Amino acid sequence: MKAGIIVFPGTNCDRDAEFALKMAGFDVEYIWHDFENIKKYNLVFIPGGFSYGDYLRAGALAKFSPVMKEVERYVEEDRGLVLGICNGFQILTEAGLLKGALTKNKTLKFICKDVDVKVINKETPFAKHIKKESLTIPIAHAEGNYYIEDYDYLKENNLIAFEYVDNPNGSIGNIAGIYNEKFNVLGMMPHPERNSLKTLGNGDGLEILLSIRRALENE
Ligand SMILES: NC(=O)CC[C@H](N)C(=O)O
């Protein structure tokens, strides 16, 4: 099972992602942002960080990197799954691959702490093998306040992946992560790769990556 981690100038969670994906049983390669061919990966992972220094808005410049056109085709042609974490989630919304937008935290401060999230839609490859009802996963962001005009659309179509138990940033409906309509893209603000071992917390983050690997294997 092969995962490709996209690296932009300013990405800083790529090594943690590699470590966690290997823990979950993936073979891992890096994909530099000007790469135009991502055919061979079962999972494309867009990690966190500060792509292009978060200039303009987090993710607003990264969406123009050549690799993002290929990610669009990858999603459209159902070649595998895409997981965007934090800055990865911001890039996916900026690129229009996920609905809504990540705006500044309601406190206007960078927040770095562990949060509990409830698993909302369990019928997707990303979540169907998660055994727990809620997971403890760290957040670290300044622009994690998720907003969408048509919140009901997300609810009615089961596009909400995770909700915060105790909303840290002002996100509408306590949203911590969402899916696209084909359920082959997940974006989430918490960092599962930062809690992939019991010694890093309780290992809850690995549940998500293991669920993805198992679902891909059973396809
Ligand atoms: N952890 C990350 O991915 C960095 C956060 C992000 N660019 C922000 O501050 O909103």
The ligand as an SDF file (V2000), in Angstrom:
LIG
                    3D

 10  9  0  0  0  0  0  0  0  0999 V2000
   -0.0780   22.9930   11.7520 N   0  0  0  0  0  0  0  0  0  0  0  0
   -0.2550   23.5580   10.5850 C   0  0  0  0  0  0  0  0  0  0  0  0
   -0.5300   22.9410    9.5740 O   0  0  0  0  0  0  0  0  0  0  0  0
    0.0150   25.0140   10.5220 C   0  0  0  0  0  0  0  0  0  0  0  0
   -1.1140   25.8500   10.6080 C   0  0  0  0  0  0  0  0  0  0  0  0
   -1.6090   26.8070    9.6080 C   0  0  0  0  0  0  0  0  0  0  0  0
   -0.8860   27.1730    8.4820 N   0  0  0  0  0  0  0  0  0  0  0  0
   -2.2270   27.8730   10.4460 C   0  0  0  0  0  0  0  0  0  0  0  0
   -1.5730   28.5020   11.2640 O   0  0  0  0  0  0  0  0  0  0  0  0
   -3.3930   28.0530   10.3520 O   0  0  0  0  0  0  0  0  0  0  0  0
  1  2  1  0
  2  3  2  0
  2  4  1  0
  4  5  1  0
  5  6  1  0
  6  7  1  0
  6  8  1  0
  8  9  2  0
  8 10  1  0
M  END
$$$$
